[in-house]
């Protein structure tokens, strides 16, 4: 039986339930949440369920999670299809440049933008910001030594009715879950067939990685791509853990 590394207190799923399902299919080596970048498994595990920090330390962090790898080719399918790539410092500079004219000042101050880092290692959570809240975010990030030239995706906000997470293993859709509704955490096991069919089509048509977590949102009644994530570091919410881990284990038999 293959050994899997499991880091506690990382995922949305209950740790005990998660662990009990994992151990049906793998030997499980458990580490605590305080084992971050200093934990080095020296290549002894094929299966990882861990933080992004541990994944990067153990060289299993996937290049495709960087938006530069997928945003361009998926542009017409994205929730934020009108996005631009801008650095942290330029976002504020460009935003503030519109404040020179008093006519625009109130409009610009009260405007909102969706901003997320391009990198897949979640330097900060993608969110809808006002100019003031984003400036506060940047001030905080600079205290954490985040580079002012960090590249971000910037777009106008869209209203997303529901958000779903769909898990693909070896090129096949395995299971999924709703995780948000109207911007609030709302976890349910059901994924509409329309969303599943759309995700399968996107996965095939755009030759997405065979092992990927695809987030889909409903915008104005139609499914659209939110982002791609790595299976090792993503929460599965209310997806079928048994089905996911059995498929994962069968792949290595």
ABEGO torsion letter per residue (X at the ends): XBBBBBBBGABABBAAAAAAAAAAABBBBBBBAABBAABBAGGABABBBBBAAAAAAAGABBAAABAAAAAAAAAAABABAABBBBBAAAAAAAAAAAAABAAAAAAAAABBBBBBBABAAGABBBBBBBAAAAAAAAAAAAAAGBBAABBBBBBBBBBBABBBBBBBBGGBBABBBBABBGGBBBBBABBBAAAAAAAAAAAAAAGBBABBBBBBBBBGGBBBBABBBBAAABBAEABBAAAAAAAAAAAAX
